Amino acid sequence: MSLDEEKLFAARLHAVRCRPYLATALFALHVVESRQVPTMAVDRYWRCYVSPAFVDRTPVQELAGVWVHEVSHLLRDHHGRGDRFAVAHGLTGPGERLRMNIAADCEINDDVFGDDLVCPEGAVHPVSLRLSPGELMEDYLRQFRLGPQTAGWAWLDCGSGADGLDRDWDLGPDGAHGLTAPERDAVRFRVAQGITARPGDAPRGWQRWAEEAFQPPQPWRELLGAAVRSAVSGPGVGEDYTYGRPARRSSALPGVVLPSLRRRPPRVVVIVDTSGSVSDSELGSALVEIAAIVRAVGGRRDLVSVLSCDAAAHLTEQLCGAEGITLIGGGGTNLRAGFDKAMRANRKPDVVVALTDGQTPWPKSKPPCRTVVGLFPRPPRVDEHDPDYVPAAPPEWARVVHIG
């Protein structure tokens, strides 16, 4: 049986009509006929391996859904993310790669179908594993293992482009018709550009991907991360005296018990400026920075608290007990209230990180902990009643990083 290219390419055209923002990526795939592939599969070089028997028995509308599904693996870099996750968690073998393929499918399939795009038969959905939709591959990998509930997907194989494990049918980096790294980045950029131009036409998962893919590398993120790491690892941070373990010098003073110096993990409070002058996109950036701050303290979410603050301090959340972070506010700005509440907490912070536009009064005195300020950019303000008005700059005792 030879490959029915007319049917296969008709399905691609149907996929383009249903998802026009993916057109650049769909036409960038190079088709390779293969009888080793169960259905359709991709490699990291943007080749699409197709089984002639699968094309023959599958309706055009369903084939269109498979086109979109396979190219989604490549756009979302599931092969690179799978490799990084495997290295970080010591995962090896085809069983773990199958688990990555299932998790990647869950990330894609929860919102990619509908609106004339038919879901392929046997597709994996988060609800099939009793998982919540809208999460990422890495999140799903932490929530399930292979077992009886996944036995029905043992046949699943979307190729090395879905999980990073090379297949026998792969042509490899030196094979014909593969895209180079700059070409692959250019395709992702064009797709992200199309989605951000008309975000209302794309599902929320694609909008989130485009926002992350479309942003160029920002050196300020490295600077902010370095500032936080420096603050939490500085001398005296997290150090306290305890009588639970007497000091060794006590032996030189009979009858006297001296406390020893103990170092505990540093606690961080993040104060997010939620006043009306801070935009929704900047609040979204604040959430991204909070995730980076968690990584800076070694991934210990229980050591990081988030405090919303406009003219008053609001809810304080421990990240270890929250599925998401609730930011409350929208009024005026007074970060003094946020600093006061952070200092009155039962568990005093070792580091305070303030994410703000800077249009706020600052504490009059230096807090008894290290402070890092992430400033959102603002044009110079002009007060018609006072031409010499200059907004108060962050205090000298704070480490300031300009965001954006």
C-alpha positions as CSV (number, residue, x, y, z in Angstrom):
1,M,0.0,0.0,0.0
2,S,1.4,3.3,-1.0
3,L,0.9,6.6,0.8
4,D,-2.3,8.5,-0.2
5,E,-0.7,11.9,-0.3
6,E,-3.7,13.6,-1.8
7,K,-5.8,12.5,1.3
8,L,-3.0,13.4,3.7
9,F,-2.5,16.9,2.3
10,A,-6.2,17.5,2.1
11,A,-6.3,16.8,5.8
12,R,-3.5,19.4,6.3
13,L,-5.5,22.0,4.4
14,H,-8.5,21.3,6.6
15,A,-6.2,21.7,9.7
16,V,-5.1,25.1,8.3
17,R,-8.7,26.2,7.8
18,C,-9.5,25.2,11.4
19,R,-6.3,26.6,13.0
20,P,-4.9,29.3,10.6
21,Y,-2.4,30.5,13.2
22,L,-0.6,27.1,12.9
23,A,-0.3,27.3,9.1
24,T,3.4,28.2,9.1
25,A,4.2,25.2,11.3
26,L,2.0,22.8,9.5
27,F,3.5,23.6,6.1
28,A,7.1,23.5,7.6
29,L,6.7,19.8,8.3
30,H,8.3,17.5,5.8
31,V,6.4,14.2,5.2
32,V,8.4,10.9,5.3
33,E,6.5,7.7,4.4
34,S,7.3,4.9,6.9
35,R,5.8,1.5,7.6
36,Q,7.5,1.4,11.0
37,V,5.4,4.1,12.5
38,P,2.1,3.1,14.1
39,T,0.2,6.2,13.1
40,M,2.0,9.6,12.6
41,A,5.1,10.7,14.4
42,V,7.6,13.6,14.4
43,D,11.2,14.0,15.1
44,R,12.9,17.1,16.5
45,Y,14.1,18.2,13.0
46,W,10.5,18.7,11.9
47,R,10.0,15.6,9.8
48,C,6.6,13.9,10.0
49,Y,6.7,10.1,9.6
50,V,3.4,8.8,8.3
51,S,2.0,5.2,8.1
52,P,0.3,4.6,4.7
53,A,-2.1,2.1,6.4
54,F,-3.1,4.7,9.1
55,V,-3.8,7.3,6.4
56,D,-5.9,4.8,4.4
57,R,-8.2,3.9,7.4
58,T,-8.6,7.4,9.0
59,P,-11.1,10.0,7.9
60,V,-9.8,13.3,6.6
61,Q,-11.3,15.3,9.5
62,E,-9.6,13.1,12.0
63,L,-6.3,13.2,10.1
64,A,-6.5,17.0,10.4
65,G,-6.6,16.7,14.2
66,V,-3.5,14.4,14.1
67,W,-1.7,17.0,12.0
68,V,-2.3,19.7,14.6
69,H,-1.5,17.3,17.5
70,E,1.9,16.3,16.1
71,V,3.0,19.8,15.2
72,S,2.0,20.9,18.7
73,H,4.6,18.6,20.1
74,L,7.3,20.5,18.1
75,L,6.0,24.0,18.8
76,R,5.9,23.4,22.5
77,D,9.4,21.8,22.5
78,H,8.3,18.6,24.2
79,H,11.4,16.8,23.1
80,G,13.7,19.4,24.7
81,R,11.6,19.6,27.8
82,G,11.4,15.8,28.1
83,D,15.2,15.6,27.9
84,R,15.7,18.2,30.6
85,F,13.1,16.6,32.9
86,A,14.7,13.2,32.4
87,V,18.1,14.5,33.4
88,A,16.8,16.4,36.4
89,H,14.9,13.4,37.7
90,G,17.1,10.6,36.6
91,L,14.5,9.0,34.3
92,T,15.7,6.4,31.8
93,G,14.1,3.8,29.5
94,P,11.2,3.7,27.0
95,G,8.7,3.3,29.9
96,E,9.5,6.7,31.2
97,R,9.5,8.2,27.7
98,L,6.0,6.7,27.2
99,R,4.9,8.5,30.3
100,M,6.3,11.7,28.9
101,N,4.4,11.2,25.7
102,I,1.2,10.7,27.7
103,A,1.9,13.8,29.8
104,A,2.7,15.8,26.6
105,D,-0.5,14.6,25.0
106,C,-2.5,15.7,28.1
107,E,-1.0,19.2,27.8
108,I,-2.0,19.4,24.1
109,N,-5.4,17.7,24.0
110,D,-7.2,19.5,26.7
111,D,-8.0,22.5,24.5
112,V,-6.7,21.9,21.0
113,F,-9.8,20.3,19.4
114,G,-13.3,21.5,18.7
115,D,-14.5,24.1,16.2
116,D,-14.5,21.7,13.3
117,L,-11.3,20.1,14.4
118,V,-12.1,16.5,15.2
119,C,-10.4,14.8,18.2
120,P,-8.5,11.6,17.0
121,E,-9.8,8.3,18.2
122,G,-8.1,7.1,21.4
123,A,-6.6,10.5,22.2
124,V,-5.3,11.0,25.8
125,H,-7.1,13.7,27.9
126,P,-6.3,14.8,31.4
127,V,-9.7,13.7,32.6
128,S,-9.0,10.2,31.5
129,L,-6.3,10.1,34.2
130,R,-8.4,12.0,36.7
131,L,-6.2,15.1,36.3
132,S,-7.1,18.7,35.9
133,P,-6.9,20.3,32.5
134,G,-4.8,23.4,31.7
135,E,-1.5,22.2,33.2
136,L,1.9,21.6,31.6
137,M,3.6,18.3,30.7
138,E,6.0,18.6,33.7
139,D,3.0,19.1,36.1
140,Y,1.3,16.0,34.8
141,L,4.5,13.9,35.0
142,R,4.5,14.5,38.8
143,Q,0.9,13.3,39.2
144,F,0.7,9.9,37.6
145,R,2.7,6.7,37.0
146,L,2.3,3.9,34.4
147,G,-0.2,1.3,35.6
148,P,-3.6,-0.3,34.7
149,Q,-5.1,3.2,34.0
150,T,-2.5,3.8,31.3
151,A,-2.4,0.3,29.7
152,G,-4.7,1.4,26.9
153,W,-2.1,3.8,25.6
154,A,0.8,1.4,25.4
155,W,0.6,1.7,21.6
156,L,1.1,5.5,21.8
157,D,4.1,6.8,19.9
158,C,4.3,10.3,18.6
159,G,8.1,10.0,17.9
160,S,11.2,11.5,19.3
161,G,9.7,15.0,18.7
162,A,7.3,14.2,21.6
163,D,9.6,12.7,24.2
164,G,13.2,13.2,23.0
165,L,14.0,9.4,22.6
166,D,15.4,8.6,19.2
167,R,13.5,6.0,17.1
168,D,14.8,3.5,14.6
169,W,12.9,5.3,11.8
170,D,14.5,8.7,12.5
171,L,16.7,10.1,9.8
172,G,18.7,12.0,12.4
173,P,20.4,15.4,12.2
174,D,22.2,14.6,8.9
175,G,19.2,13.2,7.1
176,A,17.4,15.1,4.3
177,H,14.8,17.8,4.7
178,G,15.4,18.5,8.4
179,L,15.2,22.1,9.7
180,T,18.1,23.7,11.3
181,A,17.9,25.3,14.8
182,P,17.5,28.8,13.4
183,E,14.8,27.6,11.0
184,R,12.9,25.9,13.9
185,D,13.1,29.0,16.0
186,A,11.8,31.1,13.1
187,V,8.8,28.9,12.7
188,R,7.9,29.1,16.4
189,F,8.4,32.9,16.3
190,R,6.0,33.3,13.3
191,V,3.4,31.1,14.9
192,A,3.7,33.0,18.2
193,Q,3.4,36.3,16.3
194,G,0.2,35.1,14.7
195,I,-1.4,34.1,17.9
196,T,-0.5,37.3,19.8
197,A,-1.8,39.4,16.9
198,R,-5.3,37.9,17.4
199,P,-5.4,36.3,20.8
200,G,-9.1,35.9,20.9
201,D,-9.0,33.2,18.1
202,A,-6.7,30.9,20.0
203,P,-7.3,28.6,23.0
204,R,-5.9,29.8,26.3
205,G,-3.1,27.2,26.3
206,W,-1.8,28.5,23.0
207,Q,-2.0,32.1,24.2
208,R,0.1,31.2,27.2
209,W,2.6,29.5,25.0
210,A,2.8,32.4,22.6
211,E,3.3,34.9,25.4
212,E,6.3,32.9,26.7
213,A,7.7,32.1,23.2
214,F,7.3,35.7,21.9
215,Q,9.3,37.3,24.7
216,P,13.0,37.8,23.9
217,P,15.6,36.8,26.6
218,Q,15.6,39.5,29.3
219,P,18.9,40.1,31.1
220,W,17.0,41.7,34.0
221,R,15.6,38.2,34.9
222,E,19.1,37.0,35.5
223,L,19.9,40.1,37.5
224,L,16.8,39.7,39.7
225,G,17.6,36.1,40.3
226,A,21.2,36.9,41.1
227,A,20.0,39.6,43.5
228,V,17.7,37.2,45.4
229,R,20.3,34.4,45.5
230,S,22.8,36.9,46.9
231,A,20.4,38.1,49.5
232,V,19.4,34.6,50.8
233,S,22.9,33.4,50.9
234,G,24.6,36.4,52.5
235,P,26.3,36.2,55.9
236,G,23.9,36.3,58.8
237,V,20.8,35.4,56.7
238,G,18.9,32.6,58.4
239,E,21.3,32.4,61.3
240,D,20.1,32.3,64.9
241,Y,21.3,31.2,68.3
242,T,19.9,28.0,69.9
243,Y,20.3,26.3,73.3
244,G,19.2,23.0,71.7
245,R,22.8,22.4,70.9
246,P,25.3,24.1,73.2
247,A,28.3,25.8,71.8
248,R,31.7,23.9,72.0
249,R,33.1,26.8,74.0
250,S,30.8,25.8,76.9
251,S,33.3,23.3,78.1
252,A,35.7,26.1,78.9
253,L,33.2,27.7,81.2
254,P,31.9,25.1,83.8
255,G,28.4,25.7,84.9
256,V,27.7,28.1,82.0
257,V,25.7,26.9,78.9
258,L,26.5,29.0,75.8
259,P,24.1,28.9,72.7
260,S,25.4,27.8,69.4
261,L,24.8,29.5,66.1
262,R,22.5,27.6,63.8
263,R,21.7,28.2,60.2
264,R,18.2,27.5,59.0
265,P,16.8,27.9,55.5
266,P,16.1,31.6,54.7
267,R,12.4,32.7,54.5
268,V,11.4,35.1,51.7
269,V,8.3,37.4,51.6
270,V,7.4,38.7,48.1
271,I,5.3,41.9,48.3
272,V,3.4,42.4,45.0
273,D,2.2,46.0,44.2
274,T,-1.4,45.4,43.1
275,S,-2.4,49.1,42.9
276,G,-4.3,50.5,40.0
277,S,-1.2,51.8,38.3
278,V,0.2,48.2,37.8
279,S,-1.1,46.6,34.6
280,D,-2.4,43.0,34.3
281,S,0.6,42.1,32.1
282,E,3.0,43.4,34.8
283,L,1.1,41.3,37.4
284,G,1.6,38.3,35.1
285,S,5.3,39.1,35.0
286,A,5.3,39.3,38.8
287,L,3.9,35.7,38.9
288,V,6.7,34.6,36.6
289,E,9.3,36.2,38.9
290,I,7.8,34.5,42.0
291,A,8.4,31.2,40.3
292,A,12.0,32.2,39.7
293,I,12.4,33.3,43.3
294,V,11.2,29.9,44.4
295,R,14.0,28.3,42.3
296,A,16.5,30.7,43.8
297,V,15.8,29.3,47.3
298,G,16.2,25.7,46.0
299,G,12.6,25.0,45.1
300,R,11.4,25.2,48.7
301,R,7.9,26.7,48.1
302,D,7.2,26.5,51.9
303,L,9.9,29.2,52.4
304,V,8.2,31.8,50.2
305,S,5.1,33.8,51.0
306,V,3.3,36.2,48.7
307,L,1.7,39.4,50.0
308,S,-0.7,41.6,47.9
309,C,-0.5,45.3,48.7
310,D,-2.1,48.5,47.3
311,A,-2.9,51.1,49.9
312,A,-3.2,48.3,52.4
313,A,-1.7,44.9,52.9
314,H,-3.9,42.0,51.9
315,L,-3.8,38.2,51.9
316,T,-0.6,36.4,52.6
317,E,-0.2,33.0,50.9
318,Q,2.2,30.1,51.4
319,L,3.0,28.7,48.0
320,C,3.2,25.2,49.3
321,G,-0.5,25.2,50.1
322,A,-1.9,27.1,47.1
323,E,-2.6,25.8,43.6
324,G,-2.5,29.4,42.3
325,I,-1.6,32.8,43.7
326,T,-4.4,35.2,44.3
327,L,-3.5,38.9,43.9
328,I,-5.9,41.4,45.5
329,G,-5.9,45.1,45.1
330,G,-6.6,47.8,42.6
331,G,-6.5,51.0,44.8
332,G,-3.8,53.4,45.7
333,T,-0.2,52.5,46.6
334,N,1.5,52.3,50.0
335,L,4.1,49.6,50.3
336,R,4.8,50.7,53.8
337,A,1.7,48.7,54.8
338,G,3.2,45.6,53.1
339,F,6.6,46.0,54.8
340,D,4.9,46.5,58.2
341,K,2.8,43.3,57.8
342,A,5.8,41.3,56.7
343,M,7.7,42.4,59.7
344,R,4.8,41.6,62.1
345,A,4.5,38.0,60.9
346,N,5.2,35.2,63.4
347,R,7.9,33.9,61.1
348,K,10.0,36.9,60.4
349,P,11.4,37.0,56.8
350,D,15.1,37.0,56.1
351,V,14.6,38.6,52.7
352,V,11.8,40.9,51.4
353,V,11.3,41.2,47.6
354,A,9.1,44.0,46.5
355,L,7.7,44.0,42.9
356,T,6.4,47.5,42.2
357,D,6.2,50.4,39.8
358,G,7.9,52.5,42.4
359,Q,5.1,55.1,42.8
360,T,4.8,54.5,46.5
361,P,6.0,55.8,49.8
362,W,8.8,53.7,51.2
363,P,9.5,52.7,54.8
364,K,11.3,55.5,56.7
365,S,13.8,53.1,58.3
366,K,15.6,50.1,57.0
367,P,13.8,46.8,57.8
368,P,15.8,44.2,59.9
369,C,16.3,42.0,56.8
370,R,17.7,42.3,53.3
371,T,15.5,43.9,50.7
372,V,15.4,43.5,46.9
373,V,13.2,45.8,44.8
374,G,12.0,44.8,41.3
375,L,10.9,48.0,39.5
376,F,8.5,48.0,36.6
377,P,9.4,50.7,34.0
378,R,7.6,54.0,34.1
379,P,8.0,57.2,32.1
380,P,9.0,60.3,34.1
381,R,6.0,61.8,35.8
382,V,5.1,65.5,35.5
383,D,3.1,67.4,38.1
384,E,1.5,70.5,36.6
385,H,1.3,72.1,40.1
386,D,5.0,71.3,40.8
387,P,7.3,71.2,37.8
388,D,10.2,70.1,39.9
389,Y,8.3,67.1,41.3
390,V,10.4,63.9,41.2
391,P,8.9,60.5,42.4
392,A,10.6,59.1,45.5
393,A,13.3,56.6,44.5
394,P,13.8,53.3,46.3
395,P,15.9,53.7,49.4
396,E,19.6,53.2,49.3
397,W,19.4,50.1,51.6
398,A,17.5,48.2,48.9
399,R,19.0,46.3,46.0
400,V,17.2,47.6,42.9
401,V,16.7,45.7,39.7
402,H,14.8,47.3,36.8
403,I,12.3,44.9,35.2
404,G,11.6,45.0,31.5
